[in-house]
Amino acid sequence: MSVEVPRRIVLLRHAKADWPQVSDHDRPLAERGRKDAPVAGRWLAGTGIRPDLTLCSTSARTRETWKLLVPELPQRPRTVYEERLYDASLGELIAVINGVDDEIRDLMLVGHNPGMHALADALAGEADEEAAARMARKGFPTSAIAVLGFTGSWKSVEHDVARLTAYWTPHGD
């Protein structure tokens, strides 16, 4: 596949998590999160975006979010549970993306804040006006999804390379 093909990055923050007496990595979803994750999946399915690869943090809440979301998709993308996404800095997230094989056209990351929001802000050199305004108002709450498009190789992903084309949250404005 040519590196000049249009590509998309779908950023999903995990659904609402509970706060039981466990390590942060082992926190499960709260009841609201278990309800929101399939709704996020239905929204994503409705966009027509079919991720070729999903990189999901290894935390319990991201894995549970993915497990509840994926049945809503028309096809299950290849999934890799990626330890580097847990508690990742902006630079670490970009490094993970830079390592994606150019055969992948649409990539999904299931991760955490502040990383998902920082990544969406950093990559979006341009933006759909409505999507940008909604993200500015809402921030990046649990189950939020940002879709960014760019043309080029995954190795070329850096600040301002993409356009924010869509932004969604399960609880509207």
WOZISUL-V998166 format. One record per backbone hydrogen bond with DSSP energy under -0.5 kcal/mol. CO is the residue of the C=O (numbers start at 1). NH is the residue of the N-H. If there is no record, write none. Layout:
((CO:NH) (CO:NH))
This chain:
((2:5) (5:152) (7:150) (8:107) (9:11) (9:148) (10:12) (10:109) (11:146) (12:111) (13:143) (14:143) (16:30) (20:22) (23:26) (24:27) (25:60) (27:61) (28:18) (30:34) (31:35) (32:36) (33:37) (34:38) (35:39) (36:40) (37:41) (38:42) (39:43) (40:44) (41:45) (42:46) (43:47) (44:47) (44:48) (44:49) (45:48) (49:51) (52:78) (53:108) (54:56) (54:80) (55:110) (56:82) (59:63) (60:64) (61:65) (62:66) (63:67) (64:68) (65:69) (66:70) (67:71) (69:72) (70:73) (75:77) (78:54) (80:56) (80:82) (81:83) (82:85) (83:86) (85:88) (89:93) (90:94) (91:95) (92:96) (93:97) (94:98) (95:99) (96:99) (97:100) (101:104) (105:8) (105:107) (106:52) (106:53) (107:10) (108:55) (109:12) (109:111) (110:57) (111:14) (112:116) (114:118) (115:119) (116:120) (117:121) (118:122) (119:123) (120:124) (122:160) (123:125) (123:162) (126:164) (128:132) (129:133) (130:134) (131:135) (132:136) (133:137) (134:138) (135:139) (141:144) (144:13) (145:168) (146:11) (147:165) (147:166) (148:9) (149:163) (150:7) (153:156) (154:157) (158:161) (162:125) (162:126) (163:149) (163:165) (164:128) (166:147) (168:145) (169:172))
